[in-house]
């Protein structure tokens, strides 16, 4: 369930448009300067969140998630 929620959030832009994970993370990081706590948190969390998105996308393709 958590993977699906993370994927929904991190593949949808602020206006509801479909984005890739990389586009969404870039969009978030552009809004905050590198020294901002939000920016630093997203940088640290990005690899873990990417795994959530990859597992969800694998499930949608019918692959066995890692």
C-alpha positions, 0 to 999 in steps of 0.5 A: 500500500505504501509503495502505491501511495508514494508512486501516486505522489511522486509521479504526479505534478502539482497541477495533476500532470503525469511526471516521471519519478525523476521529473517529480523529484527535480520539480520538488528540488527546484522549489527549495534552495539546497540549504533548505531542510525540505531540499536536504530531506528529499535528497536523502529520501530520494533513493528509498522513494525510487525503490517504492516507485520501481516496485509499484511499476514492476507490479503494474507490469506483472513482474515480481518486485524486488 
